[in-house]
Amino acid sequence: MAGPRIAHATLKGPSVVKEIVIAIALGVAAGSVWKMHHWNEQRKVRAFYDMLDKGEISVVAGDE
């Protein structure tokens, strides 16, 4: 009387196409986050210089 058969996963080599697709997806996701970070920094700098031009803020250099 044999026990129940257990289906074992057969080991295959890495799927090159699958790895390329995953790498592209991760690259696009990371690039999007990086680009959004730079857009936010650019917006902050632009707002700072706009306020500086309007005279709403001023910059005081420290004594040396």
All heavy atoms as TSV, in Angstrom:
chain	resi	resn	atom	element	x	y	z
A	1	MET	N	N	0.847	-1.173	0.000
A	1	MET	CA	C	0.000	0.000	0.000
A	1	MET	C	C	0.900	1.246	0.000
A	1	MET	O	O	1.609	1.498	0.966
A	1	MET	CB	C	-0.852	-0.036	1.243
A	1	MET	CG	C	-1.848	1.048	1.217
A	1	MET	SD	S	-2.751	0.798	2.590
A	1	MET	CE	C	-4.002	1.175	3.014
A	2	ALA	N	N	0.869	1.957	-1.093
A	2	ALA	CA	C	1.710	3.128	-1.248
A	2	ALA	C	C	0.994	4.364	-0.707
A	2	ALA	O	O	-0.226	4.455	-0.753
A	2	ALA	CB	C	2.045	3.345	-2.714
A	3	GLY	N	N	1.789	5.287	-0.203
A	3	GLY	CA	C	1.217	6.531	0.319
A	3	GLY	C	C	0.779	7.447	-0.817
A	3	GLY	O	O	1.002	7.161	-1.998
A	4	PRO	N	N	0.120	8.541	-0.473
A	4	PRO	CA	C	-0.327	9.466	-1.535
A	4	PRO	C	C	0.869	10.098	-2.245
A	4	PRO	O	O	1.905	10.343	-1.648
A	4	PRO	CB	C	-1.140	10.513	-0.781
A	4	PRO	CG	C	-0.675	10.431	0.630
A	4	PRO	CD	C	-0.235	9.024	0.846
A	5	ARG	N	N	0.678	10.321	-3.503
A	5	ARG	CA	C	1.759	10.936	-4.279
A	5	ARG	C	C	1.798	12.438	-3.992
A	5	ARG	O	O	0.761	13.096	-3.956
A	5	ARG	CB	C	1.546	10.718	-5.770
A	5	ARG	CG	C	1.781	9.300	-6.196
A	5	ARG	CD	C	1.678	9.196	-7.701
A	5	ARG	NE	N	2.024	7.849	-8.107
A	5	ARG	CZ	C	3.166	7.557	-8.703
A	5	ARG	NH1	N	4.044	8.491	-8.974
A	5	ARG	NH2	N	3.424	6.315	-9.041
A	6	ILE	N	N	2.979	12.962	-3.813
A	6	ILE	CA	C	3.160	14.386	-3.548
A	6	ILE	C	C	3.780	14.996	-4.798
A	6	ILE	O	O	4.807	14.528	-5.293
A	6	ILE	CB	C	4.069	14.625	-2.338
A	6	ILE	CG1	C	3.435	14.010	-1.089
A	6	ILE	CG2	C	4.310	16.104	-2.132
A	6	ILE	CD1	C	4.344	14.037	0.115
A	7	ALA	N	N	3.115	16.008	-5.304
A	7	ALA	CA	C	3.630	16.672	-6.504
A	7	ALA	C	C	4.759	17.612	-6.095
A	7	ALA	O	O	4.558	18.551	-5.335
A	7	ALA	CB	C	2.516	17.435	-7.195
A	8	HIS	N	N	5.945	17.323	-6.582
A	8	HIS	CA	C	7.093	18.182	-6.299
A	8	HIS	C	C	7.295	19.134	-7.466
A	8	HIS	O	O	7.100	18.784	-8.617
A	8	HIS	CB	C	8.359	17.339	-6.108
A	8	HIS	CG	C	8.316	16.503	-4.868
A	8	HIS	ND1	N	8.477	17.032	-3.617
A	8	HIS	CD2	C	8.122	15.170	-4.688
A	8	HIS	CE1	C	8.389	16.060	-2.726
A	8	HIS	NE2	N	8.165	14.926	-3.353
A	9	ALA	N	N	7.688	20.356	-7.137
A	9	ALA	CA	C	7.963	21.329	-8.184
A	9	ALA	C	C	9.245	20.917	-8.902
A	9	ALA	O	O	10.244	20.581	-8.278
A	9	ALA	CB	C	8.127	22.715	-7.587
A	10	THR	N	N	9.171	20.942	-10.202
A	10	THR	CA	C	10.379	20.630	-10.962
A	10	THR	C	C	11.191	21.904	-11.098
A	10	THR	O	O	10.648	22.978	-11.393
A	10	THR	CB	C	10.017	20.086	-12.357
A	10	THR	OG1	O	9.198	21.030	-13.022
A	10	THR	CG2	C	9.273	18.773	-12.250
A	11	LEU	N	N	12.453	21.814	-10.834
A	11	LEU	CA	C	13.313	22.987	-10.901
A	11	LEU	C	C	13.656	23.292	-12.344
A	11	LEU	O	O	14.090	22.423	-13.094
A	11	LEU	CB	C	14.589	22.736	-10.090
A	11	LEU	CG	C	14.380	22.495	-8.600
A	11	LEU	CD1	C	15.717	22.171	-7.936
A	11	LEU	CD2	C	13.753	23.702	-7.949
A	12	LYS	N	N	13.446	24.525	-12.710
A	12	LYS	CA	C	13.783	24.975	-14.059
A	12	LYS	C	C	14.817	26.085	-13.939
A	12	LYS	O	O	14.983	26.678	-12.883
A	12	LYS	CB	C	12.553	25.542	-14.768
A	12	LYS	CG	C	11.424	24.571	-14.978
A	12	LYS	CD	C	10.322	25.267	-15.729
A	12	LYS	CE	C	8.991	24.595	-15.495
A	12	LYS	NZ	N	7.901	25.330	-16.105
A	13	GLY	N	N	15.426	26.385	-15.033
A	13	GLY	CA	C	16.375	27.487	-15.055
A	13	GLY	C	C	15.631	28.819	-15.007
A	13	GLY	O	O	14.413	28.865	-15.132
A	14	PRO	N	N	16.360	29.907	-14.814
A	14	PRO	CA	C	15.711	31.222	-14.753
A	14	PRO	C	C	15.111	31.598	-16.111
A	14	PRO	O	O	15.667	31.296	-17.162
A	14	PRO	CB	C	16.843	32.165	-14.371
A	14	PRO	CG	C	18.084	31.465	-14.798
A	14	PRO	CD	C	17.805	29.998	-14.668
A	15	SER	N	N	13.971	32.237	-16.056
A	15	SER	CA	C	13.328	32.700	-17.274
A	15	SER	C	C	13.888	34.077	-17.623
A	15	SER	O	O	13.662	35.046	-16.893
A	15	SER	CB	C	11.815	32.791	-17.071
A	15	SER	OG	O	11.212	33.406	-18.187
A	16	VAL	N	N	14.619	34.144	-18.708
A	16	VAL	CA	C	15.282	35.397	-19.089
A	16	VAL	C	C	14.257	36.475	-19.400
A	16	VAL	O	O	14.388	37.623	-18.951
A	16	VAL	CB	C	16.221	35.154	-20.293
A	16	VAL	CG1	C	16.836	36.468	-20.756
A	16	VAL	CG2	C	17.299	34.151	-19.928
A	17	VAL	N	N	13.219	36.123	-20.128
A	17	VAL	CA	C	12.199	37.113	-20.498
A	17	VAL	C	C	11.502	37.645	-19.253
A	17	VAL	O	O	11.293	38.849	-19.104
A	17	VAL	CB	C	11.173	36.490	-21.483
A	17	VAL	CG1	C	10.043	37.454	-21.751
A	17	VAL	CG2	C	11.856	36.071	-22.766
A	18	LYS	N	N	11.177	36.742	-18.320
A	18	LYS	CA	C	10.512	37.154	-17.081
A	18	LYS	C	C	11.413	38.087	-16.272
A	18	LYS	O	O	10.945	39.105	-15.736
A	18	LYS	CB	C	10.157	35.913	-16.261
A	18	LYS	CG	C	9.391	36.206	-14.999
A	18	LYS	CD	C	9.036	34.913	-14.282
A	18	LYS	CE	C	8.360	35.154	-12.967
A	18	LYS	NZ	N	8.084	33.897	-12.257
A	19	GLU	N	N	12.684	37.780	-16.188
A	19	GLU	CA	C	13.611	38.629	-15.442
A	19	GLU	C	C	13.770	39.991	-16.094
A	19	GLU	O	O	13.860	41.007	-15.405
A	19	GLU	CB	C	14.959	37.939	-15.306
A	19	GLU	CG	C	14.929	36.789	-14.329
A	19	GLU	CD	C	16.307	36.265	-14.008
A	19	GLU	OE1	O	17.289	36.983	-14.235
A	19	GLU	OE2	O	16.389	35.127	-13.531
A	20	ILE	N	N	13.795	40.034	-17.419
A	20	ILE	CA	C	13.900	41.319	-18.120
A	20	ILE	C	C	12.658	42.164	-17.868
A	20	ILE	O	O	12.748	43.365	-17.599
A	20	ILE	CB	C	14.134	41.091	-19.631
A	20	ILE	CG1	C	15.536	40.537	-19.856
A	20	ILE	CG2	C	13.924	42.381	-20.412
A	20	ILE	CD1	C	15.810	40.112	-21.282
A	21	VAL	N	N	11.483	41.543	-17.921
A	21	VAL	CA	C	10.232	42.278	-17.681
A	21	VAL	C	C	10.195	42.810	-16.248
A	21	VAL	O	O	9.825	43.964	-16.018
A	21	VAL	CB	C	9.009	41.379	-17.976
A	21	VAL	CG1	C	7.731	42.005	-17.479
A	21	VAL	CG2	C	8.923	41.083	-19.461
A	22	ILE	N	N	10.592	41.990	-15.288
A	22	ILE	CA	C	10.616	42.432	-13.891
A	22	ILE	C	C	11.609	43.582	-13.711
A	22	ILE	O	O	11.313	44.571	-13.025
A	22	ILE	CB	C	10.953	41.260	-12.956
A	22	ILE	CG1	C	9.780	40.276	-12.933
A	22	ILE	CG2	C	11.267	41.745	-11.549
A	22	ILE	CD1	C	10.074	38.990	-12.190
A	23	ALA	N	N	12.776	43.474	-14.333
A	23	ALA	CA	C	13.788	44.531	-14.220
A	23	ALA	C	C	13.288	45.834	-14.832
A	23	ALA	O	O	13.502	46.915	-14.268
A	23	ALA	CB	C	15.083	44.093	-14.895
A	24	ILE	N	N	12.615	45.754	-15.969
A	24	ILE	CA	C	12.071	46.961	-16.594
A	24	ILE	C	C	11.013	47.594	-15.699
A	24	ILE	O	O	10.991	48.816	-15.498
A	24	ILE	CB	C	11.508	46.642	-17.993
A	24	ILE	CG1	C	12.651	46.346	-18.965
A	24	ILE	CG2	C	10.647	47.782	-18.517
A	24	ILE	CD1	C	12.205	45.844	-20.316
A	25	ALA	N	N	10.129	46.775	-15.133
A	25	ALA	CA	C	9.077	47.295	-14.252
A	25	ALA	C	C	9.669	47.971	-13.016
A	25	ALA	O	O	9.245	49.063	-12.626
A	25	ALA	CB	C	8.137	46.167	-13.851
A	26	LEU	N	N	10.663	47.321	-12.406
A	26	LEU	CA	C	11.303	47.923	-11.237
A	26	LEU	C	C	12.051	49.203	-11.608
A	26	LEU	O	O	12.044	50.184	-10.850
A	26	LEU	CB	C	12.263	46.926	-10.586
A	26	LEU	CG	C	11.611	45.759	-9.856
A	26	LEU	CD1	C	12.674	44.775	-9.378
A	26	LEU	CD2	C	10.772	46.240	-8.693
A	27	GLY	N	N	12.691	49.208	-12.769
A	27	GLY	CA	C	13.407	50.400	-13.213
A	27	GLY	C	C	12.477	51.572	-13.466
A	27	GLY	O	O	12.768	52.708	-13.088
A	28	VAL	N	N	11.341	51.292	-14.091
A	28	VAL	CA	C	10.367	52.362	-14.355
A	28	VAL	C	C	9.793	52.883	-13.039
A	28	VAL	O	O	9.625	54.092	-12.866
A	28	VAL	CB	C	9.243	51.850	-15.290
A	28	VAL	CG1	C	8.079	52.821	-15.337
A	28	VAL	CG2	C	9.798	51.625	-16.689
A	29	ALA	N	N	9.509	51.988	-12.099
A	29	ALA	CA	C	8.963	52.413	-10.807
A	29	ALA	C	C	9.972	53.278	-10.046
A	29	ALA	O	O	9.623	54.349	-9.535
A	29	ALA	CB	C	8.574	51.194	-9.979
A	30	ALA	N	N	11.220	52.837	-9.993
A	30	ALA	CA	C	12.245	53.608	-9.289
A	30	ALA	C	C	12.507	54.939	-9.987
A	30	ALA	O	O	12.674	55.974	-9.336
A	30	ALA	CB	C	13.534	52.800	-9.201
A	31	GLY	N	N	12.527	54.928	-11.311
A	31	GLY	CA	C	12.725	56.164	-12.066
A	31	GLY	C	C	11.600	57.157	-11.848
A	31	GLY	O	O	11.832	58.365	-11.766
A	32	SER	N	N	10.378	56.655	-11.741
A	32	SER	CA	C	9.226	57.535	-11.516
A	32	SER	C	C	9.317	58.200	-10.145
A	32	SER	O	O	9.061	59.401	-10.017
A	32	SER	CB	C	7.925	56.740	-11.608
A	32	SER	OG	O	7.781	56.199	-12.897
A	33	VAL	N	N	9.685	57.417	-9.131
A	33	VAL	CA	C	9.826	57.991	-7.787
A	33	VAL	C	C	10.935	59.041	-7.777
A	33	VAL	O	O	10.771	60.123	-7.203
A	33	VAL	CB	C	10.120	56.870	-6.757
A	33	VAL	CG1	C	10.514	57.445	-5.412
A	33	VAL	CG2	C	8.903	55.978	-6.616
A	34	TRP	N	N	12.049	58.752	-8.420
A	34	TRP	CA	C	13.178	59.690	-8.480
A	34	TRP	C	C	12.777	60.973	-9.214
A	34	TRP	O	O	13.105	62.071	-8.770
A	34	TRP	CB	C	14.343	59.010	-9.176
A	34	TRP	CG	C	15.624	59.778	-9.165
A	34	TRP	CD1	C	16.208	60.410	-10.218
A	34	TRP	CD2	C	16.478	60.009	-8.043
A	34	TRP	NE1	N	17.364	61.006	-9.823
A	34	TRP	CE2	C	17.559	60.781	-8.492
A	34	TRP	CE3	C	16.416	59.632	-6.701
A	34	TRP	CZ2	C	18.582	61.188	-7.644
A	34	TRP	CZ3	C	17.443	60.038	-5.865
A	34	TRP	CH2	C	18.507	60.805	-6.344
A	35	LYS	N	N	12.051	60.830	-10.328
A	35	LYS	CA	C	11.639	61.995	-11.102
A	35	LYS	C	C	10.663	62.858	-10.306
A	35	LYS	O	O	10.756	64.084	-10.320
A	35	LYS	CB	C	10.991	61.524	-12.418
A	35	LYS	CG	C	10.787	62.612	-13.423
A	35	LYS	CD	C	12.107	63.136	-13.918
A	35	LYS	CE	C	11.890	64.127	-15.027
A	35	LYS	NZ	N	13.135	64.740	-15.453
A	36	MET	N	N	9.721	62.221	-9.601
A	36	MET	CA	C	8.774	62.977	-8.795
A	36	MET	C	C	9.490	63.727	-7.677
A	36	MET	O	O	9.132	64.868	-7.362
A	36	MET	CB	C	7.702	62.049	-8.214
A	36	MET	CG	C	6.721	61.578	-9.264
A	36	MET	SD	S	5.608	60.294	-8.705
A	36	MET	CE	C	4.927	60.988	-7.242
A	37	HIS	N	N	10.527	63.111	-7.100
A	37	HIS	CA	C	11.321	63.786	-6.075
A	37	HIS	C	C	11.972	65.050	-6.649
A	37	HIS	O	O	11.944	66.115	-6.028
A	37	HIS	CB	C	12.387	62.832	-5.543
A	37	HIS	CG	C	13.443	63.494	-4.722
A	37	HIS	ND1	N	13.213	63.972	-3.459
A	37	HIS	CD2	C	14.738	63.789	-4.996
A	37	HIS	CE1	C	14.324	64.518	-2.992
A	37	HIS	NE2	N	15.258	64.409	-3.909
A	38	HIS	N	N	12.533	64.939	-7.832
A	38	HIS	CA	C	13.186	66.092	-8.450
A	38	HIS	C	C	12.179	67.174	-8.829
A	38	HIS	O	O	12.475	68.360	-8.726
A	38	HIS	CB	C	14.002	65.653	-9.663
A	38	HIS	CG	C	15.329	65.096	-9.274
A	38	HIS	ND1	N	16.413	65.879	-9.020
A	38	HIS	CD2	C	15.733	63.830	-9.061
A	38	HIS	CE1	C	17.440	65.125	-8.674
A	38	HIS	NE2	N	17.042	63.865	-8.689
A	39	TRP	N	N	11.000	66.780	-9.289
A	39	TRP	CA	C	9.970	67.773	-9.594
A	39	TRP	C	C	9.574	68.544	-8.343
A	39	TRP	O	O	9.383	69.755	-8.386
A	39	TRP	CB	C	8.745	67.104	-10.208
A	39	TRP	CG	C	8.908	66.736	-11.645
A	39	TRP	CD1	C	9.796	67.246	-12.535
A	39	TRP	CD2	C	8.139	65.777	-12.363
A	39	TRP	NE1	N	9.649	66.655	-13.753
A	39	TRP	CE2	C	8.630	65.753	-13.678
A	39	TRP	CE3	C	7.096	64.924	-12.010
A	39	TRP	CZ2	C	8.094	64.924	-14.651
A	39	TRP	CZ3	C	6.567	64.102	-12.978
A	39	TRP	CH2	C	7.059	64.102	-14.278
A	40	ASN	N	N	9.445	67.848	-7.205
A	40	ASN	CA	C	9.096	68.520	-5.954
A	40	ASN	C	C	10.197	69.474	-5.519
A	40	ASN	O	O	9.909	70.592	-5.061
A	40	ASN	CB	C	8.812	67.493	-4.851
A	40	ASN	CG	C	7.480	66.823	-5.031
A	40	ASN	OD1	O	6.575	67.380	-5.645
A	40	ASN	ND2	N	7.350	65.626	-4.498
A	41	GLU	N	N	11.452	69.054	-5.643
A	41	GLU	CA	C	12.558	69.940	-5.285
A	41	GLU	C	C	12.602	71.160	-6.197
A	41	GLU	O	O	12.825	72.280	-5.751
A	41	GLU	CB	C	13.890	69.183	-5.358
A	41	GLU	CG	C	14.067	68.164	-4.258
A	41	GLU	CD	C	14.055	68.776	-2.874
A	41	GLU	OE1	O	14.711	69.817	-2.665
A	41	GLU	OE2	O	13.359	68.218	-2.009
A	42	GLN	N	N	12.367	70.947	-7.477
A	42	GLN	CA	C	12.365	72.054	-8.435
A	42	GLN	C	C	11.235	73.037	-8.118
A	42	GLN	O	O	11.415	74.254	-8.194
A	42	GLN	CB	C	12.193	71.497	-9.852
A	42	GLN	CG	C	12.393	72.513	-10.945
A	42	GLN	CD	C	12.269	71.875	-12.324
A	42	GLN	OE1	O	11.550	70.895	-12.495
A	42	GLN	NE2	N	12.959	72.431	-13.282
A	43	ARG	N	N	10.083	72.499	-7.715
A	43	ARG	CA	C	8.946	73.351	-7.366
A	43	ARG	C	C	9.271	74.194	-6.139
A	43	ARG	O	O	8.960	75.386	-6.083
A	43	ARG	CB	C	7.718	72.477	-7.100
A	43	ARG	CG	C	6.469	73.248	-6.750
A	43	ARG	CD	C	5.299	72.324	-6.458
A	43	ARG	NE	N	5.606	71.248	-5.521
A	43	ARG	CZ	C	5.625	71.390	-4.191
A	43	ARG	NH1	N	5.378	72.558	-3.642
A	43	ARG	NH2	N	5.901	70.350	-3.410
A	44	LYS	N	N	9.936	73.603	-5.133
A	44	LYS	CA	C	10.315	74.344	-3.929
A	44	LYS	C	C	11.298	75.469	-4.258
A	44	LYS	O	O	11.173	76.583	-3.747
A	44	LYS	CB	C	10.944	73.403	-2.907
A	44	LYS	CG	C	9.978	72.447	-2.272
A	44	LYS	CD	C	10.734	71.537	-1.310
A	44	LYS	CE	C	9.896	70.387	-0.835
A	44	LYS	NZ	N	10.674	69.464	0.007
A	45	VAL	N	N	12.290	75.165	-5.096
A	45	VAL	CA	C	13.292	76.176	-5.464
A	45	VAL	C	C	12.637	77.305	-6.248
A	45	VAL	O	O	12.896	78.491	-5.997
A	45	VAL	CB	C	14.437	75.535	-6.276
A	45	VAL	CG1	C	15.336	76.590	-6.886
A	45	VAL	CG2	C	15.234	74.587	-5.396
A	46	ARG	N	N	11.762	76.950	-7.178
A	46	ARG	CA	C	11.073	77.965	-7.974
A	46	ARG	C	C	10.208	78.854	-7.089
A	46	ARG	O	O	10.190	80.080	-7.248
A	46	ARG	CB	C	10.224	77.295	-9.045
A	46	ARG	CG	C	9.745	78.275	-10.099
A	46	ARG	CD	C	9.025	77.586	-11.242
A	46	ARG	NE	N	9.942	76.732	-11.986
A	46	ARG	CZ	C	9.702	75.461	-12.315
A	46	ARG	NH1	N	8.570	74.892	-11.970
A	46	ARG	NH2	N	10.581	74.759	-12.996
A	47	ALA	N	N	9.497	78.263	-6.118
A	47	ALA	CA	C	8.667	79.045	-5.199
A	47	ALA	C	C	9.538	79.975	-4.350
A	47	ALA	O	O	9.166	81.126	-4.108
A	47	ALA	CB	C	7.853	78.117	-4.306
A	48	PHE	N	N	10.696	79.492	-3.907
A	48	PHE	CA	C	11.598	80.316	-3.121
A	48	PHE	C	C	12.048	81.540	-3.909
A	48	PHE	O	O	11.977	82.667	-3.420
A	48	PHE	CB	C	12.812	79.496	-2.686
A	48	PHE	CG	C	13.895	80.314	-2.048
A	48	PHE	CD1	C	13.786	80.727	-0.737
A	48	PHE	CD2	C	15.025	80.673	-2.774
A	48	PHE	CE1	C	14.777	81.487	-0.150
A	48	PHE	CE2	C	16.025	81.433	-2.202
A	48	PHE	CZ	C	15.904	81.845	-0.880
A	49	TYR	N	N	12.492	81.330	-5.148
A	49	TYR	CA	C	12.972	82.462	-5.938
A	49	TYR	C	C	11.841	83.396	-6.356
A	49	TYR	O	O	12.051	84.609	-6.483
A	49	TYR	CB	C	13.765	81.976	-7.160
A	49	TYR	CG	C	15.166	81.562	-6.782
A	49	TYR	CD1	C	15.547	80.226	-6.776
A	49	TYR	CD2	C	16.116	82.507	-6.407
A	49	TYR	CE1	C	16.827	79.851	-6.420
A	49	TYR	CE2	C	17.397	82.140	-6.041
A	49	TYR	CZ	C	17.746	80.824	-6.047
A	49	TYR	OH	O	19.006	80.458	-5.677
A	50	ASP	N	N	10.634	82.878	-6.541
A	50	ASP	CA	C	9.493	83.748	-6.830
A	50	ASP	C	C	9.189	84.651	-5.637
A	50	ASP	O	O	8.954	85.858	-5.804
A	50	ASP	CB	C	8.249	82.922	-7.179
A	50	ASP	CG	C	8.317	82.310	-8.572
A	50	ASP	OD1	O	9.163	82.766	-9.384
A	50	ASP	OD2	O	7.539	81.371	-8.847
A	51	MET	N	N	9.219	84.083	-4.434
A	51	MET	CA	C	8.974	84.894	-3.236
A	51	MET	C	C	10.103	85.893	-3.029
A	51	MET	O	O	9.869	87.024	-2.603
A	51	MET	CB	C	8.817	84.001	-2.002
A	51	MET	CG	C	7.544	83.207	-2.007
A	51	MET	SD	S	7.102	82.324	-0.494
A	51	MET	CE	C	8.610	81.804	0.213
A	52	LEU	N	N	11.334	85.506	-3.352
A	52	LEU	CA	C	12.474	86.405	-3.214
A	52	LEU	C	C	12.340	87.579	-4.180
A	52	LEU	O	O	12.583	88.728	-3.807
A	52	LEU	CB	C	13.773	85.639	-3.476
A	52	LEU	CG	C	15.073	86.320	-3.108
A	52	LEU	CD1	C	15.131	86.567	-1.607
A	52	LEU	CD2	C	16.248	85.463	-3.553
A	53	ASP	N	N	11.919	87.306	-5.425
A	53	ASP	CA	C	11.732	88.371	-6.412
A	53	ASP	C	C	10.601	89.318	-6.029
A	53	ASP	O	O	10.676	90.523	-6.276
A	53	ASP	CB	C	11.445	87.773	-7.793
A	53	ASP	CG	C	12.668	87.123	-8.412
A	53	ASP	OD1	O	13.797	87.441	-7.969
A	53	ASP	OD2	O	12.493	86.300	-9.338
A	54	LYS	N	N	9.540	88.793	-5.401
A	54	LYS	CA	C	8.399	89.622	-5.000
A	54	LYS	C	C	8.694	90.417	-3.735
A	54	LYS	O	O	7.933	91.306	-3.379
A	54	LYS	CB	C	7.165	88.750	-4.763
A	54	LYS	CG	C	6.592	88.112	-5.998
A	54	LYS	CD	C	5.433	87.224	-5.638
A	54	LYS	CE	C	4.925	86.451	-6.839
A	54	LYS	NZ	N	3.892	85.464	-6.454
A	55	GLY	N	N	9.779	90.104	-3.052
A	55	GLY	CA	C	10.121	90.797	-1.811
A	55	GLY	C	C	9.401	90.252	-0.601
A	55	GLY	O	O	9.407	90.881	0.460
A	56	GLU	N	N	8.773	89.089	-0.712
A	56	GLU	CA	C	8.073	88.509	0.416
A	56	GLU	C	C	9.041	87.942	1.457
A	56	GLU	O	O	8.712	87.862	2.635
A	56	GLU	CB	C	7.118	87.405	-0.064
A	56	GLU	CG	C	6.004	87.917	-0.949
A	56	GLU	CD	C	5.149	86.793	-1.515
A	56	GLU	OE1	O	5.331	85.621	-1.090
A	56	GLU	OE2	O	4.327	87.066	-2.397
A	57	ILE	N	N	10.219	87.559	0.998
A	57	ILE	CA	C	11.233	87.034	1.904
A	57	ILE	C	C	12.566	87.705	1.550
A	57	ILE	O	O	12.718	88.304	0.482
A	57	ILE	CB	C	11.395	85.509	1.804
A	57	ILE	CG1	C	11.772	85.078	0.377
A	57	ILE	CG2	C	10.134	84.806	2.279
A	57	ILE	CD1	C	12.121	83.613	0.257
A	58	SER	N	N	13.509	87.622	2.459
A	58	SER	CA	C	14.844	88.143	2.183
A	58	SER	C	C	15.859	87.146	2.734
A	58	SER	O	O	15.558	86.333	3.599
A	58	SER	CB	C	15.038	89.510	2.827
A	58	SER	OG	O	14.918	89.417	4.231
A	59	VAL	N	N	17.046	87.247	2.212
A	59	VAL	CA	C	18.121	86.356	2.638
A	59	VAL	C	C	19.184	87.207	3.315
A	59	VAL	O	O	19.616	88.229	2.779
A	59	VAL	CB	C	18.735	85.625	1.420
A	59	VAL	CG1	C	19.887	84.737	1.864
A	59	VAL	CG2	C	17.677	84.811	0.711
A	60	VAL	N	N	19.558	86.817	4.506
A	60	VAL	CA	C	20.563	87.548	5.261
A	60	VAL	C	C	21.816	86.686	5.359
A	60	VAL	O	O	21.736	85.553	5.833
A	60	VAL	CB	C	20.042	87.902	6.681
A	60	VAL	CG1	C	21.122	88.613	7.469
A	60	VAL	CG2	C	18.789	88.728	6.584
A	61	ALA	N	N	22.932	87.217	4.889
A	61	ALA	CA	C	24.189	86.475	4.968
A	61	ALA	C	C	24.726	86.573	6.391
A	61	ALA	O	O	24.604	87.607	7.051
A	61	ALA	CB	C	25.193	87.046	3.967
A	62	GLY	N	N	25.320	85.511	6.871
A	62	GLY	CA	C	25.873	85.490	8.216
A	62	GLY	C	C	27.141	86.303	8.297
A	62	GLY	O	O	27.839	86.534	7.314
A	63	ASP	N	N	27.465	86.784	9.506
A	63	ASP	CA	C	28.709	87.541	9.712
A	63	ASP	C	C	29.892	86.584	9.671
A	63	ASP	O	O	29.835	85.476	10.173
A	63	ASP	CB	C	28.685	88.233	11.076
A	63	ASP	CG	C	27.624	89.313	11.126
A	63	ASP	OD1	O	27.369	89.889	10.049
A	63	ASP	OD2	O	27.044	89.547	12.206
A	64	GLU	N	N	30.956	87.072	9.109
A	64	GLU	CA	C	32.138	86.219	9.016
A	64	GLU	C	C	33.312	86.877	9.660
A	64	GLU	O	O	33.487	87.969	9.857
A	64	GLU	CB	C	32.441	85.919	7.563
A	64	GLU	CG	C	31.282	85.160	6.978
A	64	GLU	CD	C	31.685	84.325	5.779
A	64	GLU	OE1	O	32.874	84.026	5.615
A	64	GLU	OE2	O	30.800	83.945	5.039
